């Protein structure tokens, strides 16, 4: 017998947000938020940071990856 329930709550309305707030205070409840739409193709934070260091290296003429030991 399965003792778990999965519910979908519409948090775009005040009543849904109130239900979620009430559930957050319960020890037996685990809340999982779905990932935002379109996130599948989003770069990782490592890729973003690496690109930022490459751009800074180009702008300042210094290898920023060596400066920050990345």
PDB file with one MODEL, atoms N, CA, C and O in Angstrom:
MODEL        1
ATOM      1  N   UNK A   1       0.844  -1.185   0.000  1.00  0.00           N
ATOM      2  CA  UNK A   1       0.000   0.000   0.000  1.00  0.00           C
ATOM      3  C   UNK A   1       0.881   1.237   0.000  1.00  0.00           C
ATOM      4  O   UNK A   1       1.831   1.328   0.778  1.00  0.00           O
ATOM      5  N   UNK A   2       0.571   2.182  -0.863  1.00  0.00           N
ATOM      6  CA  UNK A   2       1.320   3.424  -0.981  1.00  0.00           C
ATOM      7  C   UNK A   2       0.739   4.463  -0.030  1.00  0.00           C
ATOM      8  O   UNK A   2      -0.460   4.739  -0.069  1.00  0.00           O
ATOM      9  N   UNK A   3       1.569   5.030   0.812  1.00  0.00           N
ATOM     10  CA  UNK A   3       1.106   6.020   1.777  1.00  0.00           C
ATOM     11  C   UNK A   3       1.477   7.439   1.385  1.00  0.00           C
ATOM     12  O   UNK A   3       1.655   8.295   2.252  1.00  0.00           O
ATOM     13  N   UNK A   4       1.594   7.697   0.097  1.00  0.00           N
ATOM     14  CA  UNK A   4       1.955   9.029  -0.385  1.00  0.00           C
ATOM     15  C   UNK A   4       0.896   9.534  -1.350  1.00  0.00           C
ATOM     16  O   UNK A   4       0.238   8.759  -2.044  1.00  0.00           O
ATOM     17  N   UNK A   5       0.748  10.854  -1.376  1.00  0.00           N
ATOM     18  CA  UNK A   5      -0.177  11.513  -2.297  1.00  0.00           C
ATOM     19  C   UNK A   5       0.585  12.624  -3.008  1.00  0.00           C
ATOM     20  O   UNK A   5       1.334  13.369  -2.377  1.00  0.00           O
ATOM     21  N   UNK A   6       0.397  12.733  -4.301  1.00  0.00           N
ATOM     22  CA  UNK A   6       0.983  13.822  -5.070  1.00  0.00           C
ATOM     23  C   UNK A   6      -0.158  14.725  -5.512  1.00  0.00           C
ATOM     24  O   UNK A   6      -1.111  14.274  -6.147  1.00  0.00           O
ATOM     25  N   UNK A   7      -0.051  16.008  -5.170  1.00  0.00           N
ATOM     26  CA  UNK A   7      -1.100  16.965  -5.523  1.00  0.00           C
ATOM     27  C   UNK A   7      -0.498  18.100  -6.343  1.00  0.00           C
ATOM     28  O   UNK A   7       0.659  18.468  -6.145  1.00  0.00           O
ATOM     29  N   UNK A   8      -1.271  18.644  -7.249  1.00  0.00           N
ATOM     30  CA  UNK A   8      -0.881  19.818  -8.008  1.00  0.00           C
ATOM     31  C   UNK A   8      -1.713  20.985  -7.504  1.00  0.00           C
ATOM     32  O   UNK A   8      -2.943  20.931  -7.520  1.00  0.00           O
ATOM     33  N   UNK A   9      -1.040  22.043  -7.053  1.00  0.00           N
ATOM     34  CA  UNK A   9      -1.730  23.209  -6.503  1.00  0.00           C
ATOM     35  C   UNK A   9      -1.450  24.403  -7.399  1.00  0.00           C
ATOM     36  O   UNK A   9      -0.293  24.714  -7.684  1.00  0.00           O
ATOM     37  N   UNK A  10      -2.496  25.067  -7.838  1.00  0.00           N
ATOM     38  CA  UNK A  10      -2.371  26.264  -8.668  1.00  0.00           C
ATOM     39  C   UNK A  10      -2.030  27.447  -7.758  1.00  0.00           C
ATOM     40  O   UNK A  10      -2.879  27.922  -7.003  1.00  0.00           O
ATOM     41  N   UNK A  11      -0.780  27.919  -7.835  1.00  0.00           N
ATOM     42  CA  UNK A  11      -0.347  29.019  -6.968  1.00  0.00           C
ATOM     43  C   UNK A  11      -0.503  30.379  -7.638  1.00  0.00           C
ATOM     44  O   UNK A  11       0.020  31.380  -7.147  1.00  0.00           O
ATOM     45  N   UNK A  12      -1.221  30.417  -8.757  1.00  0.00           N
ATOM     46  CA  UNK A  12      -1.452  31.705  -9.410  1.00  0.00           C
ATOM     47  C   UNK A  12      -2.596  32.467  -8.739  1.00  0.00           C
ATOM     48  O   UNK A  12      -2.841  33.632  -9.049  1.00  0.00           O
ATOM     49  N   UNK A  13      -3.286  31.804  -7.824  1.00  0.00           N
ATOM     50  CA  UNK A  13      -4.402  32.441  -7.112  1.00  0.00           C
ATOM     51  C   UNK A  13      -4.090  32.466  -5.614  1.00  0.00           C
ATOM     52  O   UNK A  13      -3.355  31.609  -5.123  1.00  0.00           O
ATOM     53  N   UNK A  14      -4.631  33.423  -4.899  1.00  0.00           N
ATOM     54  CA  UNK A  14      -4.357  33.537  -3.459  1.00  0.00           C
ATOM     55  C   UNK A  14      -4.671  32.278  -2.656  1.00  0.00           C
ATOM     56  O   UNK A  14      -3.926  31.939  -1.737  1.00  0.00           O
ATOM     57  N   UNK A  15      -5.744  31.588  -2.978  1.00  0.00           N
ATOM     58  CA  UNK A  15      -6.116  30.381  -2.235  1.00  0.00           C
ATOM     59  C   UNK A  15      -5.043  29.306  -2.377  1.00  0.00           C
ATOM     60  O   UNK A  15      -4.720  28.628  -1.402  1.00  0.00           O
ATOM     61  N   UNK A  16      -4.491  29.140  -3.568  1.00  0.00           N
ATOM     62  CA  UNK A  16      -3.435  28.152  -3.795  1.00  0.00           C
ATOM     63  C   UNK A  16      -2.171  28.503  -3.034  1.00  0.00           C
ATOM     64  O   UNK A  16      -1.532  27.631  -2.446  1.00  0.00           O
ATOM     65  N   UNK A  17      -1.805  29.794  -3.044  1.00  0.00           N
ATOM     66  CA  UNK A  17      -0.618  30.227  -2.297  1.00  0.00           C
ATOM     67  C   UNK A  17      -0.804  30.014  -0.802  1.00  0.00           C
ATOM     68  O   UNK A  17       0.145  29.663  -0.101  1.00  0.00           O
ATOM     69  N   UNK A  18      -2.024  30.223  -0.307  1.00  0.00           N
ATOM     70  CA  UNK A  18      -2.316  30.023   1.117  1.00  0.00           C
ATOM     71  C   UNK A  18      -2.149  28.545   1.484  1.00  0.00           C
ATOM     72  O   UNK A  18      -1.592  28.227   2.534  1.00  0.00           O
ATOM     73  N   UNK A  19      -2.623  27.654   0.634  1.00  0.00           N
ATOM     74  CA  UNK A  19      -2.495  26.219   0.885  1.00  0.00           C
ATOM     75  C   UNK A  19      -1.016  25.833   0.966  1.00  0.00           C
ATOM     76  O   UNK A  19      -0.615  25.087   1.860  1.00  0.00           O
ATOM     77  N   UNK A  20      -0.214  26.337   0.039  1.00  0.00           N
ATOM     78  CA  UNK A  20       1.213  26.018   0.044  1.00  0.00           C
ATOM     79  C   UNK A  20       1.878  26.551   1.303  1.00  0.00           C
ATOM     80  O   UNK A  20       2.680  25.848   1.919  1.00  0.00           O
ATOM     81  N   UNK A  21       1.562  27.775   1.697  1.00  0.00           N
ATOM     82  CA  UNK A  21       2.137  28.343   2.933  1.00  0.00           C
ATOM     83  C   UNK A  21       1.800  27.474   4.137  1.00  0.00           C
ATOM     84  O   UNK A  21       2.653  27.240   4.994  1.00  0.00           O
ATOM     85  N   UNK A  22       0.568  26.997   4.205  1.00  0.00           N
ATOM     86  CA  UNK A  22       0.153  26.139   5.319  1.00  0.00           C
ATOM     87  C   UNK A  22       0.893  24.807   5.290  1.00  0.00           C
ATOM     88  O   UNK A  22       1.271  24.291   6.341  1.00  0.00           O
ATOM     89  N   UNK A  23       1.103  24.250   4.113  1.00  0.00           N
ATOM     90  CA  UNK A  23       1.790  22.959   3.990  1.00  0.00           C
ATOM     91  C   UNK A  23       3.277  23.069   4.315  1.00  0.00           C
ATOM     92  O   UNK A  23       3.881  22.099   4.771  1.00  0.00           O
ATOM     93  N   UNK A  24       3.873  24.241   4.086  1.00  0.00           N
ATOM     94  CA  UNK A  24       5.293  24.429   4.371  1.00  0.00           C
ATOM     95  C   UNK A  24       5.614  24.204   5.843  1.00  0.00           C
ATOM     96  O   UNK A  24       6.738  23.827   6.175  1.00  0.00           O
ATOM     97  N   UNK A  25       4.658  24.427   6.722  1.00  0.00           N
ATOM     98  CA  UNK A  25       4.876  24.291   8.158  1.00  0.00           C
ATOM     99  C   UNK A  25       4.678  22.864   8.665  1.00  0.00           C
ATOM    100  O   UNK A  25       4.842  22.614   9.859  1.00  0.00           O
ATOM    101  N   UNK A  26       4.336  21.938   7.803  1.00  0.00           N
ATOM    102  CA  UNK A  26       4.092  20.551   8.198  1.00  0.00           C
ATOM    103  C   UNK A  26       5.357  19.724   7.996  1.00  0.00           C
ATOM    104  O   UNK A  26       5.970  19.777   6.930  1.00  0.00           O
ATOM    105  N   UNK A  27       5.752  18.961   9.014  1.00  0.00           N
ATOM    106  CA  UNK A  27       6.958  18.138   8.934  1.00  0.00           C
ATOM    107  C   UNK A  27       6.832  16.995   7.943  1.00  0.00           C
ATOM    108  O   UNK A  27       7.839  16.574   7.376  1.00  0.00           O
ATOM    109  N   UNK A  28       5.668  16.494   7.722  1.00  0.00           N
ATOM    110  CA  UNK A  28       5.493  15.329   6.864  1.00  0.00           C
ATOM    111  C   UNK A  28       5.297  15.689   5.393  1.00  0.00           C
ATOM    112  O   UNK A  28       5.101  14.802   4.562  1.00  0.00           O
ATOM    113  N   UNK A  29       5.345  16.966   5.067  1.00  0.00           N
ATOM    114  CA  UNK A  29       5.104  17.416   3.691  1.00  0.00           C
ATOM    115  C   UNK A  29       6.420  17.819   3.028  1.00  0.00           C
ATOM    116  O   UNK A  29       7.224  18.549   3.608  1.00  0.00           O
ATOM    117  N   UNK A  30       6.622  17.334   1.814  1.00  0.00           N
ATOM    118  CA  UNK A  30       7.759  17.742   0.989  1.00  0.00           C
ATOM    119  C   UNK A  30       7.201  18.468  -0.227  1.00  0.00           C
ATOM    120  O   UNK A  30       6.399  17.910  -0.976  1.00  0.00           O
ATOM    121  N   UNK A  31       7.618  19.693  -0.418  1.00  0.00           N
ATOM    122  CA  UNK A  31       7.142  20.503  -1.552  1.00  0.00           C
ATOM    123  C   UNK A  31       8.194  20.450  -2.651  1.00  0.00           C
ATOM    124  O   UNK A  31       9.375  20.689  -2.396  1.00  0.00           O
ATOM    125  N   UNK A  32       7.772  20.137  -3.870  1.00  0.00           N
ATOM    126  CA  UNK A  32       8.652  20.152  -5.025  1.00  0.00           C
ATOM    127  C   UNK A  32       8.053  21.097  -6.053  1.00  0.00           C
ATOM    128  O   UNK A  32       6.889  20.973  -6.436  1.00  0.00           O
ATOM    129  N   UNK A  33       8.872  22.041  -6.490  1.00  0.00           N
ATOM    130  CA  UNK A  33       8.425  22.978  -7.517  1.00  0.00           C
ATOM    131  C   UNK A  33       8.930  22.485  -8.872  1.00  0.00           C
ATOM    132  O   UNK A  33      10.084  22.073  -8.981  1.00  0.00           O
ATOM    133  N   UNK A  34       8.095  22.519  -9.899  1.00  0.00           N
ATOM    134  CA  UNK A  34       8.562  22.099 -11.224  1.00  0.00           C
ATOM    135  C   UNK A  34       9.561  23.115 -11.759  1.00  0.00           C
ATOM    136  O   UNK A  34       9.473  24.298 -11.430  1.00  0.00           O
ATOM    137  N   UNK A  35      10.506  22.674 -12.577  1.00  0.00           N
ATOM    138  CA  UNK A  35      11.451  23.631 -13.156  1.00  0.00           C
ATOM    139  C   UNK A  35      10.719  24.577 -14.106  1.00  0.00           C
ATOM    140  O   UNK A  35       9.725  24.193 -14.722  1.00  0.00           O
ATOM    141  N   UNK A  36      11.205  25.802 -14.225  1.00  0.00           N
ATOM    142  CA  UNK A  36      10.569  26.750 -15.160  1.00  0.00           C
ATOM    143  C   UNK A  36      10.608  26.210 -16.581  1.00  0.00           C
ATOM    144  O   UNK A  36      11.531  25.488 -16.957  1.00  0.00           O
ATOM    145  N   UNK A  37       9.610  26.563 -17.356  1.00  0.00           N
ATOM    146  CA  UNK A  37       9.558  26.118 -18.747  1.00  0.00           C
ATOM    147  C   UNK A  37      10.737  26.692 -19.519  1.00  0.00           C
ATOM    148  O   UNK A  37      11.110  27.848 -19.325  1.00  0.00           O
ATOM    149  N   UNK A  38      11.322  25.884 -20.394  1.00  0.00           N
ATOM    150  CA  UNK A  38      12.428  26.325 -21.224  1.00  0.00           C
ATOM    151  C   UNK A  38      13.783  26.207 -20.538  1.00  0.00           C
ATOM    152  O   UNK A  38      14.793  26.608 -21.118  1.00  0.00           O
ATOM    153  N   UNK A  39      13.836  25.681 -19.348  1.00  0.00           N
ATOM    154  CA  UNK A  39      15.102  25.594 -18.612  1.00  0.00           C
ATOM    155  C   UNK A  39      15.994  24.457 -19.124  1.00  0.00           C
ATOM    156  O   UNK A  39      17.178  24.410 -18.789  1.00  0.00           O
ATOM    157  N   UNK A  40      15.448  23.550 -19.924  1.00  0.00           N
ATOM    158  CA  UNK A  40      16.217  22.407 -20.407  1.00  0.00           C
ATOM    159  C   UNK A  40      17.490  22.838 -21.121  1.00  0.00           C
ATOM    160  O   UNK A  40      18.513  22.161 -21.018  1.00  0.00           O
ATOM    161  N   UNK A  41      17.443  23.946 -21.837  1.00  0.00           N
ATOM    162  CA  UNK A  41      18.580  24.391 -22.639  1.00  0.00           C
ATOM    163  C   UNK A  41      19.393  25.477 -21.953  1.00  0.00           C
ATOM    164  O   UNK A  41      20.285  26.054 -22.574  1.00  0.00           O
ATOM    165  N   UNK A  42      19.114  25.765 -20.710  1.00  0.00           N
ATOM    166  CA  UNK A  42      19.830  26.821 -19.992  1.00  0.00           C
ATOM    167  C   UNK A  42      21.260  26.371 -19.693  1.00  0.00           C
ATOM    168  O   UNK A  42      21.490  25.204 -19.374  1.00  0.00           O
ATOM    169  N   UNK A  43      22.221  27.293 -19.794  1.00  0.00           N
ATOM    170  CA  UNK A  43      23.604  26.925 -19.475  1.00  0.00           C
ATOM    171  C   UNK A  43      23.782  26.714 -17.975  1.00  0.00           C
ATOM    172  O   UNK A  43      23.043  27.273 -17.165  1.00  0.00           O
ATOM    173  N   UNK A  44      24.768  25.903 -17.620  1.00  0.00           N
ATOM    174  CA  UNK A  44      25.068  25.674 -16.207  1.00  0.00           C
ATOM    175  C   UNK A  44      25.793  26.899 -15.653  1.00  0.00           C
ATOM    176  O   UNK A  44      26.275  27.738 -16.413  1.00  0.00           O
ATOM    177  N   UNK A  45      25.869  26.996 -14.326  1.00  0.00           N
ATOM    178  CA  UNK A  45      26.570  28.137 -13.747  1.00  0.00           C
ATOM    179  C   UNK A  45      28.067  28.080 -14.087  1.00  0.00           C
ATOM    180  O   UNK A  45      28.712  29.124 -14.180  1.00  0.00           O
ATOM    181  N   UNK A  46      28.623  26.881 -14.273  1.00  0.00           N
ATOM    182  CA  UNK A  46      30.028  26.781 -14.673  1.00  0.00           C
ATOM    183  C   UNK A  46      30.242  27.361 -16.066  1.00  0.00           C
ATOM    184  O   UNK A  46      31.227  28.058 -16.308  1.00  0.00           O
ATOM    185  N   UNK A  47      29.319  27.072 -16.980  1.00  0.00           N
ATOM    186  CA  UNK A  47      29.428  27.613 -18.340  1.00  0.00           C
ATOM    187  C   UNK A  47      29.298  29.133 -18.342  1.00  0.00           C
ATOM    188  O   UNK A  47      30.028  29.819 -19.058  1.00  0.00           O
ATOM    189  N   UNK A  48      28.388  29.649 -17.558  1.00  0.00           N
ATOM    190  CA  UNK A  48      28.182  31.103 -17.491  1.00  0.00           C
ATOM    191  C   UNK A  48      29.420  31.774 -16.906  1.00  0.00           C
ATOM    192  O   UNK A  48      29.888  32.777 -17.444  1.00  0.00           O
ATOM    193  N   UNK A  49      29.957  31.235 -15.811  1.00  0.00           N
ATOM    194  CA  UNK A  49      31.120  31.819 -15.168  1.00  0.00           C
ATOM    195  C   UNK A  49      32.340  31.764 -16.094  1.00  0.00           C
ATOM    196  O   UNK A  49      33.119  32.714 -16.164  1.00  0.00           O
ATOM    197  N   UNK A  50      32.495  30.639 -16.805  1.00  0.00           N
ATOM    198  CA  UNK A  50      33.602  30.497 -17.736  1.00  0.00           C
ATOM    199  C   UNK A  50      33.509  31.544 -18.852  1.00  0.00           C
ATOM    200  O   UNK A  50      34.514  32.152 -19.220  1.00  0.00           O
ATOM    201  N   UNK A  51      32.311  31.749 -19.383  1.00  0.00           N
ATOM    202  CA  UNK A  51      32.101  32.760 -20.438  1.00  0.00           C
ATOM    203  C   UNK A  51      32.397  34.158 -19.905  1.00  0.00           C
ATOM    204  O   UNK A  51      32.999  34.976 -20.601  1.00  0.00           O
ATOM    205  N   UNK A  52      31.975  34.432 -18.671  1.00  0.00           N
ATOM    206  CA  UNK A  52      32.244  35.732 -18.062  1.00  0.00           C
ATOM    207  C   UNK A  52      33.750  35.965 -17.945  1.00  0.00           C
ATOM    208  O   UNK A  52      34.237  37.047 -18.272  1.00  0.00           O
ATOM    209  N   UNK A  53      34.489  34.951 -17.479  1.00  0.00           N
ATOM    210  CA  UNK A  53      35.936  35.093 -17.353  1.00  0.00           C
ATOM    211  C   UNK A  53      36.600  35.268 -18.718  1.00  0.00           C
ATOM    212  O   UNK A  53      37.557  36.031 -18.845  1.00  0.00           O
ATOM    213  N   UNK A  54      36.100  34.568 -19.739  1.00  0.00           N
ATOM    214  CA  UNK A  54      36.632  34.743 -21.092  1.00  0.00           C
ATOM    215  C   UNK A  54      36.409  36.169 -21.567  1.00  0.00           C
ATOM    216  O   UNK A  54      37.313  36.780 -22.137  1.00  0.00           O
ATOM    217  N   UNK A  55      35.207  36.712 -21.339  1.00  0.00           N
ATOM    218  CA  UNK A  55      34.905  38.087 -21.751  1.00  0.00           C
ATOM    219  C   UNK A  55      35.782  39.090 -21.011  1.00  0.00           C
ATOM    220  O   UNK A  55      36.291  40.031 -21.619  1.00  0.00           O
ATOM    221  N   UNK A  56      35.964  38.900 -19.707  1.00  0.00           N
ATOM    222  CA  UNK A  56      36.818  39.800 -18.928  1.00  0.00           C
ATOM    223  C   UNK A  56      38.273  39.692 -19.385  1.00  0.00           C
ATOM    224  O   UNK A  56      38.975  40.701 -19.455  1.00  0.00           O
ATOM    225  N   UNK A  57      38.728  38.481 -19.695  1.00  0.00           N
ATOM    226  CA  UNK A  57      40.092  38.282 -20.183  1.00  0.00           C
ATOM    227  C   UNK A  57      40.308  39.054 -21.474  1.00  0.00           C
ATOM    228  O   UNK A  57      41.342  39.694 -21.664  1.00  0.00           O
ATOM    229  N   UNK A  58      39.324  38.988 -22.355  1.00  0.00           N
ATOM    230  CA  UNK A  58      39.419  39.696 -23.626  1.00  0.00           C
ATOM    231  C   UNK A  58      39.409  41.208 -23.406  1.00  0.00           C
ATOM    232  O   UNK A  58      40.183  41.927 -24.038  1.00  0.00           O
ATOM    233  N   UNK A  59      38.548  41.694 -22.524  1.00  0.00           N
ATOM    234  CA  UNK A  59      38.448  43.136 -22.269  1.00  0.00           C
ATOM    235  C   UNK A  59      39.709  43.714 -21.631  1.00  0.00           C
ATOM    236  O   UNK A  59      40.136  44.811 -21.988  1.00  0.00           O
ATOM    237  N   UNK A  60      40.307  42.981 -20.686  1.00  0.00           N
ATOM    238  CA  UNK A  60      41.434  43.511 -19.923  1.00  0.00           C
ATOM    239  C   UNK A  60      42.789  42.969 -20.352  1.00  0.00           C
ATOM    240  O   UNK A  60      43.814  43.407 -19.830  1.00  0.00           O
ATOM    241  N   UNK A  61      42.820  42.028 -21.289  1.00  0.00           N
ATOM    242  CA  UNK A  61      44.079  41.502 -21.786  1.00  0.00           C
ATOM    243  C   UNK A  61      44.834  40.662 -20.756  1.00  0.00           C
ATOM    244  O   UNK A  61      46.054  40.526 -20.839  1.00  0.00           O
ATOM    245  N   UNK A  62      44.124  40.111 -19.807  1.00  0.00           N
ATOM    246  CA  UNK A  62      44.716  39.277 -18.757  1.00  0.00           C
ATOM    247  C   UNK A  62      43.913  37.983 -18.697  1.00  0.00           C
ATOM    248  O   UNK A  62      42.690  37.999 -18.836  1.00  0.00           O
ATOM    249  N   UNK A  63      44.607  36.857 -18.489  1.00  0.00           N
ATOM    250  CA  UNK A  63      43.898  35.585 -18.382  1.00  0.00           C
ATOM    251  C   UNK A  63      43.232  35.502 -17.011  1.00  0.00           C
ATOM    252  O   UNK A  63      43.876  35.149 -16.023  1.00  0.00           O
ATOM    253  N   UNK A  64      41.963  35.821 -16.955  1.00  0.00           N
ATOM    254  CA  UNK A  64      41.232  35.861 -15.692  1.00  0.00           C
ATOM    255  C   UNK A  64      41.076  34.475 -15.074  1.00  0.00           C
ATOM    256  O   UNK A  64      40.941  34.358 -13.857  1.00  0.00           O
ATOM    257  N   UNK A  65      41.094  33.429 -15.890  1.00  0.00           N
ATOM    258  CA  UNK A  65      40.976  32.081 -15.334  1.00  0.00           C
ATOM    259  C   UNK A  65      42.186  31.751 -14.470  1.00  0.00           C
ATOM    260  O   UNK A  65      42.063  31.063 -13.457  1.00  0.00           O
ATOM    261  N   UNK A  66      43.357  32.243 -14.873  1.00  0.00           N
ATOM    262  CA  UNK A  66      44.555  32.047 -14.046  1.00  0.00           C
ATOM    263  C   UNK A  66      44.468  32.921 -12.785  1.00  0.00           C
ATOM    264  O   UNK A  66      44.868  32.494 -11.702  1.00  0.00           O
ATOM    265  N   UNK A  67      43.948  34.133 -12.932  1.00  0.00           N
ATOM    266  CA  UNK A  67      43.844  35.057 -11.803  1.00  0.00           C
ATOM    267  C   UNK A  67      42.924  34.493 -10.717  1.00  0.00           C
ATOM    268  O   UNK A  67      43.186  34.654  -9.525  1.00  0.00           O
ATOM    269  N   UNK A  68      41.853  33.838 -11.139  1.00  0.00           N
ATOM    270  CA  UNK A  68      40.870  33.311 -10.204  1.00  0.00           C
ATOM    271  C   UNK A  68      41.004  31.799 -10.010  1.00  0.00           C
ATOM    272  O   UNK A  68      40.167  31.181  -9.353  1.00  0.00           O
ATOM    273  N   UNK A  69      42.050  31.208 -10.575  1.00  0.00           N
ATOM    274  CA  UNK A  69      42.332  29.770 -10.432  1.00  0.00           C
ATOM    275  C   UNK A  69      41.102  28.923 -10.766  1.00  0.00           C
ATOM    276  O   UNK A  69      40.697  28.044 -10.005  1.00  0.00           O
ATOM    277  N   UNK A  70      40.526  29.221 -11.934  1.00  0.00           N
ATOM    278  CA  UNK A  70      39.334  28.518 -12.387  1.00  0.00           C
ATOM    279  C   UNK A  70      39.725  27.411 -13.333  1.00  0.00           C
ATOM    280  O   UNK A  70      38.860  26.692 -13.833  1.00  0.00           O
TER     281      UNK A  70
ENDMDL
END
